[in-house]
Amino acid sequence: MAARSVWRLSQRVNRTGTRLFCTRPAAWRLVAAACLQRLPVITPEVSGVQRDFRSMLQQVELESSLLSDHELRLLDDAERLSRRQAEDYDSDQDEEDGQETVLAQDLEDAWDQRLQMFQPEPRTRADVEQNLSSCERRLDQPLVLLAQQHTGSERQWLLPQSDWRDGETLRETAQRALDALPVGGLQTRFLGSAPCGVYKYKLPCSARNNHIMGVKVFFFKAILSGSHPAPQADALWLTKEELHDFLKPPYLEKVHAFFLHL
């Protein structure tokens, strides 16, 4: 209805009967982009409040619980040592079979030495190597996939996108954009068929053709399922905080609106 009104307006004539202008209504090029997320794999680091609350619960549990077998053994060893140090100590009162007695405290010292020798591995090797192309990094946070896309005569980092084709839905267009990526073994699952966001921009006058005045990009959410793909040079897996280093501010604002880190 709106396009028909613009067309009629363009056909208006002046009093002499000549047309003021005759142009077709401007159109938009439709593009669908996939916001592919890798969900967190491990629990995140606890905050200071969570750490204090956990310590309090552990202290309450310690004070309310019964003594373990090891703690009872520590008490028995302490009683035995105090009895041996007494002046009226009689060695015949201790029932020993001639073997050397291993104290519970000696066991604790040996365990502490083994613990000090233990060096835990980093959570992920990709975090140590700073490999942004690996989705094995930052396993405690959600990651989103960026790919190098052609926009006019330049290449820039964007969410995987593709132009809409006649006869397919926008969700199918977003799926085709993921299928066209050079990332092997990519198994995805879309979260519905409705877009979660839209970003539009106007093209410069020199780039407009066929009465296309701009581009509308519809975003669709998807999650990574199955095994993690191998790192690729043309793909980046980034956290929400790292996106500002690769996306332009207007585009980044739209992505931040639906890429939530809960």
C-alpha positions in Angstrom: 0.0 0.0 0.0 2.8 2.4 0.9 4.7 1.6 -2.3 1.6 2.2 -4.4 1.1 5.6 -2.8 4.7 6.6 -3.6 4.2 5.4 -7.2 1.1 7.5 -7.5 2.8 10.5 -6.0 5.6 10.2 -8.5 3.1 10.3 -11.3 1.7 13.7 -10.3 1.6 16.4 -13.0 1.7 20.1 -12.9 -0.8 22.6 -14.2 0.7 22.5 -17.8 0.2 18.7 -17.9 3.9 17.8 -17.8 5.2 15.3 -15.2 7.2 16.6 -12.3 9.1 13.3 -11.9 8.7 9.7 -12.7 10.6 7.2 -10.5 10.0 3.8 -9.2 9.7 3.3 -5.4 13.0 2.6 -3.8 13.6 -0.9 -2.6 15.8 -2.7 -0.1 18.2 -5.6 -0.6 17.4 -8.3 1.9 20.1 -10.2 3.7 20.0 -12.9 6.4 22.8 -13.4 9.0 23.3 -16.2 11.5 24.3 -15.4 15.0 26.0 -18.8 15.8 26.8 -19.2 19.4 28.9 -21.8 21.2 27.4 -22.1 24.6 29.5 -22.3 27.8 31.1 -25.7 28.4 32.4 -25.3 32.0 31.3 -23.3 35.0 32.6 -19.7 35.1 35.0 -18.5 37.8 33.2 -17.6 41.0 32.9 -14.0 42.1 34.1 -12.6 45.5 30.6 -12.8 46.9 30.1 -16.4 45.7 33.5 -17.3 47.2 32.6 -15.9 50.6 29.2 -17.6 50.6 30.8 -20.9 49.7 33.3 -20.5 52.6 30.5 -19.8 55.0 28.6 -22.9 53.9 31.7 -25.1 54.2 32.4 -23.7 57.7 28.7 -24.4 58.8 29.0 -28.0 57.4 32.3 -28.5 59.2 30.9 -27.4 62.5 27.8 -29.5 62.1 29.3 -32.7 60.8 30.7 -35.7 62.7 34.5 -36.5 62.8 35.8 -38.6 59.9 37.9 -41.7 60.3 41.1 -39.7 59.6 40.2 -37.0 62.2 39.5 -39.8 64.8 42.9 -41.2 63.9 44.6 -37.9 64.5 43.0 -37.7 68.0 44.2 -41.2 68.8 47.7 -40.4 67.7 47.7 -37.3 69.8 46.5 -39.2 72.8 49.2 -41.9 72.2 52.0 -39.3 72.0 50.9 -37.5 75.1 50.8 -40.9 76.9 54.3 -41.8 75.8 55.6 -38.5 77.0 54.2 -39.0 80.5 56.6 -40.0 83.3 54.6 -43.1 84.2 54.6 -44.4 80.7 54.6 -48.1 80.4 55.4 -49.4 76.9 53.7 -52.7 77.7 50.3 -51.0 77.7 50.5 -50.2 73.9 49.5 -53.1 71.7 52.1 -53.1 69.0 53.3 -55.9 66.8 56.8 -54.6 66.4 56.1 -52.7 63.2 56.8 -49.0 62.8 53.7 -46.9 63.5 52.7 -44.5 60.7 51.0 -41.4 62.2 48.1 -39.7 60.5 50.1 -36.5 60.6 52.9 -38.1 58.6 50.3 -39.1 56.0 49.1 -35.5 55.8 52.7 -34.2 55.4 53.2 -36.6 52.5 49.9 -35.6 50.9 50.9 -31.9 51.2 54.2 -32.5 49.5 52.5 -34.3 46.6 50.0 -31.5 46.3 52.7 -28.9 46.0 54.3 -30.9 43.2 51.0 -30.9 41.3 50.7 -28.3 38.6 47.2 -28.0 37.1 46.9 -27.6 33.4 45.2 -24.4 32.0 41.5 -24.6 31.5 42.1 -24.6 27.7 45.2 -24.6 25.6 43.6 -22.1 23.2 43.5 -19.5 25.9 47.2 -19.8 26.5 48.0 -19.6 22.7 45.5 -16.7 22.2 44.0 -18.6 19.3 40.9 -16.6 18.4 40.0 -19.1 15.6 39.5 -21.9 18.0 36.1 -22.4 19.7 37.9 -24.3 22.5 38.8 -21.0 24.1 36.9 -19.3 26.9 34.9 -22.4 27.8 33.2 -20.6 30.7 31.6 -17.9 28.4 29.4 -18.0 25.3 31.2 -17.3 22.0 29.9 -16.0 18.7 31.2 -16.8 15.2 32.5 -14.0 13.0 33.5 -14.6 9.4 35.1 -12.4 6.7 32.4 -11.2 4.4 32.5 -9.2 1.1 30.7 -5.9 1.4 31.1 -4.0 -1.8 34.8 -3.8 -2.6 36.1 -4.6 0.9 36.2 -7.5 3.3 35.3 -7.1 6.9 34.4 -9.2 9.9 30.7 -9.8 10.2 28.2 -12.4 11.3 27.9 -15.0 8.5 25.4 -13.6 6.0 24.0 -14.2 2.5 21.6 -12.4 0.1 18.0 -13.6 0.1 16.9 -15.6 -2.9 13.5 -15.8 -4.4 11.6 -18.9 -3.1 13.4 -19.4 0.2 12.7 -18.1 3.7 15.1 -15.8 5.5 15.9 -18.6 7.9 16.9 -20.8 5.0 19.1 -17.9 3.7 20.8 -17.8 7.1 21.3 -21.6 7.0 22.8 -21.3 3.5 25.2 -18.6 4.9 26.5 -21.1 7.5 26.8 -23.9 4.9 28.9 -21.7 2.7 31.6 -21.2 5.4 34.9 -23.1 5.0 34.5 -24.4 8.5 34.4 -28.2 8.4 32.2 -30.3 10.7 29.9 -27.4 11.6 26.7 -28.8 13.2 24.1 -26.1 14.1 20.6 -25.8 15.4 18.5 -22.7 14.8 16.4 -21.3 17.6 13.1 -20.6 15.7 12.3 -19.1 12.3 11.7 -15.5 13.5 14.6 -13.0 13.3 16.0 -11.8 16.6 17.1 -8.4 15.3 17.5 -6.3 12.1 20.1 -3.8 10.9 19.6 -1.6 7.9 21.9 1.0 6.2 21.7 3.1 3.1 24.1 2.6 0.2 26.0 5.6 -1.3 24.6 7.0 -4.4 27.4 5.6 -6.5 26.6 2.1 -5.3 22.9 2.1 -5.9 21.5 0.2 -8.9 18.2 -1.2 -9.8 16.6 1.3 -7.5 18.1 -0.4 -4.4 18.6 2.3 -1.9 19.9 0.2 1.0 20.3 -3.2 2.7 18.3 -4.8 5.5 20.1 -7.5 7.5 17.9 -9.9 9.5 19.6 -11.8 12.3 18.7 -15.4 13.3 20.0 -17.2 16.4 21.6 -20.6 16.2 23.7 -22.7 18.6 26.6 -25.0 17.9 25.7 -28.6 18.5 27.8 -31.8 18.2 31.6 -31.7 18.2 33.6 -28.4 17.9 35.0 -27.6 14.5 38.7 -27.2 13.8 40.1 -23.7 13.8 40.0 -21.8 10.5 41.8 -18.6 9.5 38.7 -17.0 8.1 36.6 -17.5 11.3 36.8 -16.0 14.8 35.1 -17.2 18.0 34.8 -14.1 20.2 33.2 -13.2 23.5 30.7 -10.3 23.8 33.4 -8.0 25.1 35.8 -8.8 22.2 33.3 -7.9 19.5 34.1 -4.2 19.7 37.5 -4.8 18.2 36.1 -6.2 15.0 32.6 -4.8 14.4 31.6 -1.2 13.5 29.7 0.7 16.2 26.2 0.8 14.5 26.4 -2.9 13.7 27.8 -3.8 17.1 24.9 -2.0 18.8 22.4 -4.2 17.0 24.3 -7.4 17.8 24.7 -6.5 21.5 20.9 -6.2 21.7 20.3 -9.9 21.3 23.7 -11.5 22.1 23.1 -11.9 25.8 25.7 -13.2 28.3 23.6 -14.5 31.2 
